[in-house]
Amino acid sequence: MGRFTIFTQGAIQKLGKEFGTKNGGSIRNGYRLKREVLSNPDISAIINSDEIQSILRDKKRNTRIHPRQRSNPLKNKALMDKLNPFQATIRSDRKKKIVKDKKKNSGYKESSKNFKEQIV
């Protein structure tokens, strides 16, 4: 919320004596009134001038702000093979063992049924 204040002419003159003007003359010791740093406040004209533009570097293009999300090697087989080349051999050996165990265990159900029938 803004404040609306009204100063009298006497108050303005008193401020001039207290804080001084552009040329100095303040009651306060060592105090100087701040002045503008730029003589030409048209900053957009200054930035777009040929002198400034010739010094600036070219714009950066196609820069990625954040790196892409990394893949999880435990879920990504290609990445795991890249990190650990022996992993492909381990994986193929596991598959062969599973197939071998299935063939070996396939006769158990039939033999257990036959045994159950013999007992009953």
Backbone as JSON Lines, residues from 0, in Angstrom:
{"i":0,"aa":"M","n":[0.85,-1.16,0.0],"ca":[0.0,0.0,0.0],"c":[0.91,1.24,0.0]}
{"i":1,"aa":"G","n":[0.65,2.19,-0.89],"ca":[1.47,3.38,-1.02],"c":[1.1,4.44,0.0]}
{"i":2,"aa":"R","n":[1.99,5.39,0.16],"ca":[1.75,6.5,1.07],"c":[1.76,7.79,0.25]}
{"i":3,"aa":"F","n":[0.82,8.65,0.53],"ca":[0.74,9.94,-0.15],"c":[1.11,11.01,0.87]}
{"i":4,"aa":"T","n":[2.22,11.7,0.61],"ca":[2.65,12.73,1.54],"c":[2.72,14.07,0.82]}
{"i":5,"aa":"I","n":[2.45,15.11,1.54],"ca":[2.5,16.47,0.99],"c":[3.52,17.25,1.82]}
{"i":6,"aa":"F","n":[4.5,17.84,1.13],"ca":[5.52,18.64,1.8],"c":[5.26,20.12,1.54]}
{"i":7,"aa":"T","n":[5.54,20.91,2.54],"ca":[5.42,22.37,2.37],"c":[6.72,22.92,1.81]}
{"i":8,"aa":"Q","n":[6.69,24.15,1.36],"ca":[7.88,24.75,0.78],"c":[8.98,24.88,1.83]}
{"i":9,"aa":"G","n":[8.62,25.18,3.02],"ca":[9.6,25.3,4.1],"c":[10.28,23.96,4.39]}
{"i":10,"aa":"A","n":[9.49,22.86,4.31],"ca":[10.05,21.53,4.56],"c":[11.05,21.16,3.47]}
{"i":11,"aa":"I","n":[10.75,21.52,2.24],"ca":[11.66,21.22,1.12],"c":[12.95,22.0,1.28]}
{"i":12,"aa":"Q","n":[12.88,23.26,1.68],"ca":[14.09,24.06,1.89],"c":[14.93,23.5,3.04]}
{"i":13,"aa":"K","n":[14.25,23.04,4.06],"ca":[14.97,22.46,5.2],"c":[15.7,21.17,4.78]}
{"i":14,"aa":"L","n":[15.04,20.38,3.92],"ca":[15.69,19.17,3.4],"c":[16.92,19.53,2.59]}
{"i":15,"aa":"G","n":[16.82,20.61,1.8],"ca":[17.97,21.06,1.01],"c":[19.14,21.45,1.89]}
{"i":16,"aa":"K","n":[18.87,22.1,3.02],"ca":[19.94,22.48,3.94],"c":[20.53,21.24,4.64]}
{"i":17,"aa":"E","n":[19.65,20.31,5.03],"ca":[20.08,19.12,5.78],"c":[20.91,18.17,4.91]}
{"i":18,"aa":"F","n":[20.39,17.85,3.73],"ca":[21.05,16.85,2.88],"c":[21.83,17.45,1.72]}
{"i":19,"aa":"G","n":[21.64,18.73,1.43],"ca":[22.39,19.38,0.37],"c":[21.71,19.21,-0.97]}
{"i":20,"aa":"T","n":[22.35,19.8,-1.99],"ca":[21.85,19.7,-3.36],"c":[22.9,18.99,-4.2]}
{"i":21,"aa":"K","n":[22.75,19.05,-5.53],"ca":[23.73,18.41,-6.41],"c":[25.12,18.98,-6.19]}
{"i":22,"aa":"N","n":[25.19,20.24,-5.89],"ca":[26.48,20.93,-5.77],"c":[27.1,20.79,-4.39]}
{"i":23,"aa":"G","n":[26.41,20.19,-3.46],"ca":[26.93,20.02,-2.11],"c":[26.22,20.95,-1.15]}
{"i":24,"aa":"G","n":[26.87,21.29,-0.03],"ca":[26.33,22.25,0.92],"c":[25.39,21.65,1.94]}
{"i":25,"aa":"S","n":[25.7,20.47,2.47],"ca":[24.83,19.89,3.49],"c":[25.39,20.17,4.87]}
{"i":26,"aa":"I","n":[24.49,20.17,5.85],"ca":[24.89,20.37,7.24],"c":[25.6,19.12,7.75]}
{"i":27,"aa":"R","n":[25.2,17.98,7.28],"ca":[25.79,16.72,7.74],"c":[27.24,16.62,7.26]}
{"i":28,"aa":"N","n":[28.08,16.15,8.12],"ca":[29.5,16.1,7.82],"c":[29.82,14.89,6.94]}
{"i":29,"aa":"G","n":[30.43,15.11,5.78],"ca":[30.85,14.02,4.9],"c":[29.72,13.39,4.08]}
{"i":30,"aa":"Y","n":[28.55,13.99,4.1],"ca":[27.43,13.42,3.35],"c":[27.35,14.07,1.98]}
{"i":31,"aa":"R","n":[27.18,13.23,0.94],"ca":[26.99,13.75,-0.41],"c":[25.72,13.16,-0.98]}
{"i":32,"aa":"L","n":[24.95,13.97,-1.61],"ca":[23.72,13.53,-2.24],"c":[24.08,12.69,-3.46]}
{"i":33,"aa":"K","n":[23.47,11.53,-3.6],"ca":[23.79,10.65,-4.72],"c":[23.31,11.28,-6.02]}
{"i":34,"aa":"R","n":[24.08,11.08,-7.06],"ca":[23.68,11.61,-8.36],"c":[23.66,10.47,-9.37]}
{"i":35,"aa":"E","n":[23.15,10.76,-10.54],"ca":[23.03,9.72,-11.56],"c":[24.41,9.29,-12.04]}
{"i":36,"aa":"V","n":[24.56,8.01,-12.29],"ca":[25.82,7.49,-12.79],"c":[25.86,7.64,-14.31]}
{"i":37,"aa":"L","n":[24.72,7.42,-14.96],"ca":[24.64,7.53,-16.41],"c":[24.15,8.91,-16.81]}
{"i":38,"aa":"S","n":[24.82,9.48,-17.81],"ca":[24.32,10.76,-18.31],"c":[23.22,10.53,-19.33]}
{"i":39,"aa":"N","n":[23.23,9.34,-19.98],"ca":[22.19,8.99,-20.96],"c":[21.44,7.78,-20.42]}
{"i":40,"aa":"P","n":[20.24,7.96,-19.87],"ca":[19.54,6.83,-19.26],"c":[18.86,5.89,-20.26]}
{"i":41,"aa":"D","n":[19.03,6.1,-21.57],"ca":[18.41,5.24,-22.57],"c":[19.26,3.98,-22.73]}
{"i":42,"aa":"I","n":[19.09,3.02,-21.81],"ca":[19.95,1.84,-21.77],"c":[19.76,0.94,-22.99]}
{"i":43,"aa":"S","n":[18.53,0.81,-23.47],"ca":[18.3,-0.06,-24.64],"c":[19.06,0.47,-25.85]}
{"i":44,"aa":"A","n":[19.13,1.8,-26.02],"ca":[19.89,2.36,-27.14],"c":[21.38,2.1,-26.96]}
{"i":45,"aa":"I","n":[21.85,2.16,-25.72],"ca":[23.27,1.91,-25.46],"c":[23.61,0.46,-25.74]}
{"i":46,"aa":"I","n":[22.78,-0.46,-25.27],"ca":[23.05,-1.9,-25.46],"c":[23.01,-2.27,-26.93]}
{"i":47,"aa":"N","n":[22.08,-1.71,-27.67],"ca":[21.95,-2.06,-29.08],"c":[22.87,-1.26,-30.0]}
{"i":48,"aa":"S","n":[23.72,-0.42,-29.45],"ca":[24.63,0.37,-30.29],"c":[25.68,-0.54,-30.91]}
{"i":49,"aa":"D","n":[26.23,-0.09,-32.02],"ca":[27.23,-0.89,-32.76],"c":[28.5,-1.1,-31.95]}
{"i":50,"aa":"E","n":[28.9,-0.14,-31.15],"ca":[30.12,-0.26,-30.35],"c":[30.01,-1.4,-29.35]}
{"i":51,"aa":"I","n":[28.88,-1.48,-28.68],"ca":[28.68,-2.54,-27.68],"c":[28.47,-3.89,-28.35]}
{"i":52,"aa":"Q","n":[27.67,-3.94,-29.41],"ca":[27.37,-5.21,-30.09],"c":[28.61,-5.82,-30.72]}
{"i":53,"aa":"S","n":[29.57,-5.01,-31.14],"ca":[30.79,-5.56,-31.76],"c":[31.67,-6.25,-30.73]}
{"i":54,"aa":"I","n":[31.56,-5.86,-29.47],"ca":[32.39,-6.45,-28.41],"c":[31.77,-7.74,-27.86]}
{"i":55,"aa":"L","n":[30.44,-7.83,-27.85],"ca":[29.76,-8.97,-27.23],"c":[30.03,-10.27,-27.96]}
{"i":56,"aa":"R","n":[29.99,-11.37,-27.22],"ca":[30.11,-12.7,-27.81],"c":[28.79,-13.09,-28.46]}
{"i":57,"aa":"D","n":[28.83,-14.11,-29.32],"ca":[27.61,-14.61,-29.95],"c":[26.73,-15.29,-28.91]}
{"i":58,"aa":"K","n":[25.42,-15.39,-29.22],"ca":[24.5,-16.07,-28.33],"c":[24.85,-17.55,-28.27]}
{"i":59,"aa":"K","n":[24.69,-18.14,-27.1],"ca":[24.86,-19.58,-26.96],"c":[23.6,-20.25,-27.47]}
{"i":60,"aa":"R","n":[23.76,-21.3,-28.24],"ca":[22.6,-21.99,-28.8],"c":[22.6,-23.45,-28.38]}
{"i":61,"aa":"N","n":[21.41,-23.98,-28.27],"ca":[21.21,-25.39,-27.96],"c":[21.95,-25.82,-26.7]}
{"i":62,"aa":"T","n":[21.9,-25.0,-25.69],"ca":[22.5,-25.4,-24.42],"c":[21.42,-26.02,-23.56]}
{"i":63,"aa":"R","n":[21.74,-27.13,-22.97],"ca":[20.79,-27.83,-22.13],"c":[20.93,-27.33,-20.71]}
{"i":64,"aa":"I","n":[19.84,-26.91,-20.11],"ca":[19.89,-26.36,-18.75],"c":[20.2,-27.47,-17.76]}
{"i":65,"aa":"H","n":[19.5,-28.59,-17.88],"ca":[19.72,-29.72,-16.99],"c":[20.14,-30.91,-17.83]}
{"i":66,"aa":"P","n":[21.06,-31.72,-17.33],"ca":[21.43,-32.91,-18.1],"c":[20.27,-33.89,-18.16]}
{"i":67,"aa":"R","n":[20.27,-34.71,-19.19],"ca":[19.17,-35.66,-19.33],"c":[19.18,-36.65,-18.17]}
{"i":68,"aa":"Q","n":[18.05,-37.24,-17.9],"ca":[17.95,-38.17,-16.77],"c":[18.72,-39.44,-17.09]}
{"i":69,"aa":"R","n":[19.49,-39.89,-16.17],"ca":[20.32,-41.08,-16.39],"c":[19.48,-42.34,-16.33]}
{"i":70,"aa":"S","n":[19.91,-43.32,-17.11],"ca":[19.21,-44.61,-17.13],"c":[19.71,-45.47,-15.98]}
{"i":71,"aa":"N","n":[18.84,-46.35,-15.53],"ca":[19.17,-47.26,-14.45],"c":[19.75,-48.53,-15.08]}
{"i":72,"aa":"P","n":[21.02,-48.87,-14.81],"ca":[21.61,-50.06,-15.43],"c":[20.97,-51.37,-14.97]}
{"i":73,"aa":"L","n":[20.28,-51.36,-13.84],"ca":[19.62,-52.59,-13.4],"c":[18.38,-52.88,-14.23]}
{"i":74,"aa":"K","n":[17.81,-51.85,-14.87],"ca":[16.63,-52.04,-15.7],"c":[16.96,-51.97,-17.19]}
{"i":75,"aa":"N","n":[18.02,-51.27,-17.55],"ca":[18.4,-51.09,-18.94],"c":[19.53,-52.06,-19.28]}
{"i":76,"aa":"K","n":[19.21,-53.11,-20.06],"ca":[20.18,-54.17,-20.33],"c":[21.35,-53.67,-21.16]}
{"i":77,"aa":"A","n":[21.1,-52.8,-22.12],"ca":[22.18,-52.29,-22.97],"c":[23.19,-51.49,-22.14]}
{"i":78,"aa":"L","n":[22.7,-50.68,-21.22],"ca":[23.58,-49.9,-20.36],"c":[24.37,-50.81,-19.42]}
{"i":79,"aa":"M","n":[23.71,-51.84,-18.89],"ca":[24.41,-52.78,-18.01],"c":[25.51,-53.52,-18.77]}
{"i":80,"aa":"D","n":[25.24,-53.89,-20.02],"ca":[26.26,-54.56,-20.82],"c":[27.43,-53.64,-21.11]}
{"i":81,"aa":"K","n":[27.15,-52.35,-21.25],"ca":[28.22,-51.38,-21.48],"c":[29.08,-51.23,-20.23]}
{"i":82,"aa":"L","n":[28.44,-51.21,-19.05],"ca":[29.17,-51.06,-17.8],"c":[29.9,-52.35,-17.41]}
{"i":83,"aa":"N","n":[29.24,-53.5,-17.66],"ca":[29.8,-54.79,-17.29],"c":[29.61,-55.77,-18.46]}
{"i":84,"aa":"P","n":[30.61,-55.91,-19.33],"ca":[30.46,-56.76,-20.51],"c":[30.19,-58.23,-20.18]}
{"i":85,"aa":"F","n":[30.6,-58.68,-19.03],"ca":[30.38,-60.08,-18.65],"c":[28.93,-60.35,-18.28]}
{"i":86,"aa":"Q","n":[28.15,-59.28,-18.06],"ca":[26.75,-59.43,-17.66],"c":[25.93,-60.16,-18.72]}
{"i":87,"aa":"A","n":[26.26,-59.97,-20.0],"ca":[25.52,-60.64,-21.07],"c":[25.71,-62.15,-20.96]}
{"i":88,"aa":"T","n":[26.92,-62.6,-20.65],"ca":[27.19,-64.03,-20.48],"c":[26.43,-64.58,-19.28]}
{"i":89,"aa":"I","n":[26.43,-63.84,-18.2],"ca":[25.71,-64.27,-17.0],"c":[24.22,-64.42,-17.3]}
{"i":90,"aa":"R","n":[23.66,-63.45,-18.03],"ca":[22.24,-63.47,-18.35],"c":[21.89,-64.68,-19.23]}
{"i":91,"aa":"S","n":[22.72,-64.95,-20.23],"ca":[22.43,-66.1,-21.11],"c":[22.57,-67.42,-20.34]}
{"i":92,"aa":"D","n":[23.54,-67.52,-19.43],"ca":[23.69,-68.73,-18.61],"c":[22.48,-68.96,-17.71]}
{"i":93,"aa":"R","n":[21.93,-67.88,-17.16],"ca":[20.74,-68.0,-16.31],"c":[19.55,-68.52,-17.12]}
{"i":94,"aa":"K","n":[19.39,-67.98,-18.34],"ca":[18.27,-68.44,-19.18],"c":[18.43,-69.92,-19.52]}
{"i":95,"aa":"K","n":[19.64,-70.34,-19.85],"ca":[19.89,-71.75,-20.17],"c":[19.58,-72.64,-18.97]}
{"i":96,"aa":"K","n":[19.96,-72.19,-17.77],"ca":[19.72,-72.97,-16.56],"c":[18.22,-73.1,-16.29]}
{"i":97,"aa":"I","n":[17.47,-72.0,-16.5],"ca":[16.02,-72.04,-16.28],"c":[15.37,-73.05,-17.22]}
{"i":98,"aa":"V","n":[15.77,-73.0,-18.49],"ca":[15.2,-73.95,-19.47],"c":[15.56,-75.37,-19.08]}
{"i":99,"aa":"K","n":[16.81,-75.59,-18.68],"ca":[17.27,-76.92,-18.28],"c":[16.5,-77.44,-17.06]}
{"i":100,"aa":"D","n":[16.29,-76.58,-16.06],"ca":[15.55,-76.96,-14.85],"c":[14.09,-77.28,-15.17]}
{"i":101,"aa":"K","n":[13.49,-76.54,-16.1],"ca":[12.1,-76.81,-16.47],"c":[11.98,-78.19,-17.11]}
{"i":102,"aa":"K","n":[12.93,-78.51,-17.97],"ca":[12.9,-79.83,-18.62],"c":[13.11,-80.94,-17.58]}
{"i":103,"aa":"K","n":[14.0,-80.7,-16.65],"ca":[14.31,-81.68,-15.62],"c":[13.12,-81.89,-14.69]}
{"i":104,"aa":"N","n":[12.41,-80.82,-14.33],"ca":[11.31,-80.89,-13.37],"c":[9.96,-81.18,-14.0]}
{"i":105,"aa":"S","n":[9.89,-81.28,-15.31],"ca":[8.59,-81.47,-15.96],"c":[7.98,-82.84,-15.64]}
{"i":106,"aa":"G","n":[8.78,-83.85,-15.37],"ca":[8.26,-85.18,-15.1],"c":[7.79,-85.39,-13.68]}
{"i":107,"aa":"Y","n":[8.04,-84.46,-12.77],"ca":[7.66,-84.65,-11.37],"c":[6.15,-84.7,-11.17]}
{"i":108,"aa":"K","n":[5.4,-83.89,-11.86],"ca":[3.95,-83.88,-11.68],"c":[3.35,-85.21,-12.09]}
{"i":109,"aa":"E","n":[3.79,-85.72,-13.2],"ca":[3.24,-87.0,-13.67],"c":[3.61,-88.14,-12.73]}
{"i":110,"aa":"S","n":[4.85,-88.16,-12.26],"ca":[5.26,-89.23,-11.36],"c":[4.53,-89.15,-10.03]}
{"i":111,"aa":"S","n":[4.27,-87.93,-9.53],"ca":[3.55,-87.82,-8.27],"c":[2.1,-88.24,-8.43]}
{"i":112,"aa":"K","n":[1.49,-87.98,-9.59],"ca":[0.12,-88.44,-9.83],"c":[0.08,-89.96,-9.88]}
{"i":113,"aa":"N","n":[1.04,-90.55,-10.57],"ca":[1.09,-92.0,-10.65],"c":[1.29,-92.63,-9.27]}
{"i":114,"aa":"F","n":[2.13,-92.04,-8.46],"ca":[2.36,-92.57,-7.12],"c":[1.09,-92.46,-6.28]}
{"i":115,"aa":"K","n":[0.39,-91.35,-6.41],"ca":[-0.84,-91.13,-5.66],"c":[-1.9,-92.17,-6.06]}
{"i":116,"aa":"E","n":[-1.98,-92.48,-7.34],"ca":[-2.95,-93.46,-7.82],"c":[-2.62,-94.86,-7.32]}
{"i":117,"aa":"Q","n":[-1.33,-95.15,-7.23],"ca":[-0.93,-96.48,-6.75],"c":[-1.29,-96.66,-5.29]}
{"i":118,"aa":"I","n":[-1.17,-95.61,-4.49],"ca":[-1.45,-95.7,-3.08],"c":[-2.96,-95.84,-2.84]}
{"i":119,"aa":"V","n":[-3.75,-95.14,-3.58],"ca":[-5.18,-95.12,-3.35],"c":[-5.85,-96.3,-3.92]}
